[in-house]
């Protein structure tokens, strides 16, 4: 009886460690304990599988536990990123990429906008981060959420349209900043209609999207007129000028920038920024500031997000990033990346925009 109680207490303790990523050294769980963890995971995230699928999902889950343990090794400070069991822990790496990481840096954009030399670092292993030096004249921190121009965190689910979400959300923010009203715009319109190499829920590129919007003089409709379906559908955009919605007046698209000071300046003096990143290890992200374990090389860029601010006064200076995986991801839908060393490839492709 005493042994049974001890085993139950250990499993409860192990569940807390894995879901909350408390950095305490424990013995590797046994197979039975992993099965208990998997059962808790299924209950928490309301997962159900067929008999045949159960074995595959459990194997993915076991691998996730090993990856989580590795990611949490040698955290340099309490503010550093924490990794643990998330709703994605039963997915293989390829499934996670296919379902949630569909941004691809447009080759034409890279050629035509490449004004700077290639600049990236590999953050698979721990390395020293560069000291943060703020550009002259900008505040030590900026959070556009405090200005009321950032909408709620959306959830793209298995529709790989991060490129559309991040662009439309930034248009919403810039419209609110200029015109004083935060209007939810239609991501579905962009998913269904955007050409120029974009492929709806199967991926796209925000620079190519902005070019398509500019060339075709597209007015982004309110979501109330073009509701979100989270799947590819027939384009319902009406030809001709529209009196409703938001029109993008101008935009920038910069690639492989040599310094992050320009990102900070744009955030401080202009508004939120669209960015391409490598979000592969975000599959297990729970909170804290990502400094390592996030390769910034060009070939691994796979996701698009909205940067809504920065904080250079924090123990680990960081960007504040709004993701599109729902409020259950990270810190209520947000993730934090360390400033200064191209963490997760944050300097690879960036855009700002202005609206009429």
Secondary structure, 3 states (H helix, E strand, C coil): CHHHHHHHHHHHHHHHHHHHCCCCCCCCCCHHHHHHHHHHHHHHCCCCCCHHHHHHHHHHHHHHHHHHHHHCCCCCCCCECEECCCCCCCCCHHHHHHHHCCECCCHHHHHHHCCCCCCCCCCCCCCCCCCCCCCCCCCCEEEHHHHCCCCCCCECCCCCCHHHHHHHHHHHHHHHHHHCCCCCECHHHHHHHCCCCCCHHHCECHHHHHHHHHHCCCEECECCCCCCCCCCCCCCCCCCCCCCCEEEEEEEEEECCCCCHHHHHHHHHCCCEEEEECCHHHHHEEECEECCCCCCCHHHCCEEEEEEEEECCCCCCEEEEECCECCCCCECCEEEEECCCCHHHCCCEEEEEEEC
